[in-house]
Amino acid sequence: MSHMRKVDVAVVGSGPAGHVAAIQMAKLGLSCVLIGPEHSGEDGRTTALLGSSVPYLQSLGLWDAIAAEGQALRVMRLIDDTGRLFKAPTTEFDSSEIELDAFGYNIDNNRLVATLHAALEVQDPEHLIQDKQFARSVRLEHDEARIEMEDGSIWQARLAIAADGRKSIVRDAAGIEMRKWTYPQTALVVNLHHPSTPHNNASTEFHTKTGPFTLVPYRDGVTSSLVCVVSDDDAERLKGMSRQALALELEQRAHSIYGAFSVISDPQTFPLSGMIAKSFYGPRSVLIAESAHAFPPIGAQGLNLTLRDIATLADVIRENGIEDPGAEEVVQTYGHSRRSDIWSRTAGVHMLNMSLISALPLGQGARTAGLALANMVPSLRKLTMKAGLDAPTKIGWSADAMRKSEKHS
Ligand SMILES: Cc1cc2nc3c(=O)[nH]c(=O)nc-3n(C[C@H](O)[C@H](O)[C@H](O)COP(=O)(O)OP(=O)(O)OC[C@H]3O[C@@H](n4cnc5c(N)ncnc54)[C@H](O)[C@@H]3O)c2cc1C
């Protein structure tokens, strides 16, 4: 007979989302297994953690170690580089305008996962177990989730959390369909050194006809991570260039705002697509992160939205009592509570992206008018900044919590 073990919660998928979800479940006092292989450490991306992500990670005792690895984002600069008729004004948002020390922090993904992993290792092993292999299959029954591992062993859990990414096998076991779409764009990510000009904790997003070209503070005052969204062919061309030629071309695209670049990492490419689950729960299961929602890397939304998935799940489990974290009422309440935030972020990112690449003047005009108004009307300006950071329900909460935490630090 195969080896069977029981836990309250099985988190399937060991990326950043899975790590945070597992730590959160253990902190609720539930026994939990985190299923999935060790991180490769080869992710060239960085993640800007914004808004309510900061106080939420603080509440889990994770924030100080994460922030120590990142760079504060204090200014967000948007520059219209589309060369189109309706040109938006250059817009600069400063976190001090909404009484925050910073909008958030930008962290190297490898360091983020390593930091989360170190935090996971020191959790009570009674509550948090790691099983560093792939799950082979998942069965969701009325009273339990059964997860069969590659070695044939089985985990029985009252709740399975799908953090296993776009091709989630937990989602497939729940029979949840996805809406999927693609964009004619690829994101090229690479890290750059610009010794002559410091970034001064500002991120700069050029809006181009093929998508955003965004420089975000990276490891110190004179390095930035770049997300450059271009056509698929252009991304391949840039990726194939020598480091010297690439540095020169990227400097031109950045209009030399930081002077000369040198390329300090191998460029990686990510074809852009979108997907959203038709439901965010199934029997004995909930979907979080990219098993539930994925969209282009515009406005740094993906993992921030995921952290709100996990925070909401924790709230619902707390409210219902921890005896049965996978009860129908829990998974249903979670699924319904996440709808508006996930749908509105997905639609917002889609519309912003389309307003850049579409040849139709309507979308371009709306983006231009929106930024012009945000420049002129102070209350709208503050609202735009807060809306960029969080879900509407979290805006007041996150700003207050961030301010409180700054006072105490
Ligand atoms: C270029 C780019 C820039 C981005 N920038 C930002 C940003 O600034 N801010 C932001 O909030 N978001 C950003 N995002 C989005 C963010 O990177 C993703 O939301 C995040 O990496 C997803 O993490 P995850 O843990 O959900 O998924 P993944 O990292 O994909 O993790 C899924 C995990 O599941 C594991 N797995 C899969 N199948 C199984 C199985 N059968 N059994 C066990 N384990 C399994 C995999 O091995 C993997 O470890 C960006 C995305 C891109 C492409």
PDBQT file of the ligand as one rigid body, heavy atoms in Angstrom, charges set to zero:
ROOT
HETATM    1  C1  LIG A 501       8.458  40.094 -16.932  1.00  0.00    +0.000 C 
HETATM    2  C2  LIG A 501       7.577  39.973 -15.720  1.00  0.00    +0.000 A 
HETATM    3  C3  LIG A 501       7.654  40.937 -14.713  1.00  0.00    +0.000 A 
HETATM    4  C4  LIG A 501       6.804  40.859 -13.608  1.00  0.00    +0.000 A 
HETATM    5  N1  LIG A 501       6.868  41.851 -12.650  1.00  0.00    +0.000 NA
HETATM    6  C5  LIG A 501       6.017  41.813 -11.602  1.00  0.00    +0.000 A 
HETATM    7  C6  LIG A 501       6.031  42.859 -10.612  1.00  0.00    +0.000 A 
HETATM    8  O1  LIG A 501       6.820  43.805 -10.679  1.00  0.00    +0.000 OA
HETATM    9  N2  LIG A 501       5.134  42.794  -9.576  1.00  0.00    +0.000 N 
HETATM   10  C7  LIG A 501       4.253  41.753  -9.461  1.00  0.00    +0.000 A 
HETATM   11  O2  LIG A 501       3.451  41.737  -8.510  1.00  0.00    +0.000 OA
HETATM   12  N3  LIG A 501       4.229  40.742 -10.366  1.00  0.00    +0.000 NA
HETATM   13  C8  LIG A 501       5.091  40.746 -11.429  1.00  0.00    +0.000 A 
HETATM   14  N4  LIG A 501       5.068  39.749 -12.356  1.00  0.00    +0.000 N 
HETATM   15  C9  LIG A 501       4.203  38.585 -12.122  1.00  0.00    +0.000 C 
HETATM   16  C10 LIG A 501       4.911  37.615 -11.147  1.00  0.00    +0.000 C 
HETATM   17  O3  LIG A 501       6.238  37.357 -11.603  1.00  0.00    +0.000 OA
HETATM   18  C11 LIG A 501       4.152  36.334 -11.102  1.00  0.00    +0.000 C 
HETATM   19  O4  LIG A 501       2.853  36.627 -10.621  1.00  0.00    +0.000 OA
HETATM   20  C12 LIG A 501       4.802  35.379 -10.115  1.00  0.00    +0.000 C 
HETATM   21  O5  LIG A 501       6.125  35.090 -10.464  1.00  0.00    +0.000 OA
HETATM   22  C13 LIG A 501       4.047  34.106 -10.119  1.00  0.00    +0.000 C 
HETATM   23  O6  LIG A 501       4.510  33.342  -9.028  1.00  0.00    +0.000 OA
HETATM   24  P1  LIG A 501       3.769  32.027  -8.702  1.00  0.00    +0.000 P 
HETATM   25  O7  LIG A 501       4.344  31.470  -7.443  1.00  0.00    +0.000 OA
HETATM   26  O8  LIG A 501       2.316  32.238  -8.771  1.00  0.00    +0.000 OA
HETATM   27  O9  LIG A 501       4.083  31.087  -9.973  1.00  0.00    +0.000 OA
HETATM   28  P2  LIG A 501       5.382  30.352 -10.415  1.00  0.00    +0.000 P 
HETATM   29  O10 LIG A 501       6.599  31.097 -10.040  1.00  0.00    +0.000 OA
HETATM   30  O11 LIG A 501       5.150  29.998 -11.848  1.00  0.00    +0.000 OA
HETATM   31  O12 LIG A 501       5.348  29.059  -9.513  1.00  0.00    +0.000 OA
HETATM   32  C14 LIG A 501       4.617  27.929  -9.808  1.00  0.00    +0.000 C 
HETATM   33  C15 LIG A 501       5.352  26.816  -9.078  1.00  0.00    +0.000 C 
HETATM   34  O13 LIG A 501       4.570  25.635  -9.154  1.00  0.00    +0.000 OA
HETATM   35  C16 LIG A 501       5.441  24.547  -9.376  1.00  0.00    +0.000 C 
HETATM   36  N5  LIG A 501       4.644  23.466  -9.954  1.00  0.00    +0.000 N 
HETATM   37  C17 LIG A 501       4.056  23.419 -11.169  1.00  0.00    +0.000 A 
HETATM   38  N6  LIG A 501       3.419  22.253 -11.336  1.00  0.00    +0.000 NA
HETATM   39  C18 LIG A 501       3.590  21.552 -10.175  1.00  0.00    +0.000 A 
HETATM   40  C19 LIG A 501       3.198  20.253  -9.727  1.00  0.00    +0.000 A 
HETATM   41  N7  LIG A 501       2.484  19.420 -10.505  1.00  0.00    +0.000 N 
HETATM   42  N8  LIG A 501       3.571  19.853  -8.492  1.00  0.00    +0.000 NA
HETATM   43  C20 LIG A 501       4.295  20.680  -7.686  1.00  0.00    +0.000 A 
HETATM   44  N9  LIG A 501       4.705  21.910  -8.058  1.00  0.00    +0.000 NA
HETATM   45  C21 LIG A 501       4.360  22.322  -9.283  1.00  0.00    +0.000 A 
HETATM   46  C22 LIG A 501       6.525  25.094 -10.298  1.00  0.00    +0.000 C 
HETATM   47  O14 LIG A 501       7.689  24.313 -10.233  1.00  0.00    +0.000 OA
HETATM   48  C23 LIG A 501       6.712  26.486  -9.705  1.00  0.00    +0.000 C 
HETATM   49  O15 LIG A 501       7.659  26.477  -8.664  1.00  0.00    +0.000 OA
HETATM   50  C24 LIG A 501       5.881  39.791 -13.481  1.00  0.00    +0.000 A 
HETATM   51  C25 LIG A 501       5.809  38.812 -14.487  1.00  0.00    +0.000 A 
HETATM   52  C26 LIG A 501       6.638  38.911 -15.601  1.00  0.00    +0.000 A 
HETATM   53  C27 LIG A 501       6.516  37.863 -16.694  1.00  0.00    +0.000 C 
ENDROOT
TORSDOF 0
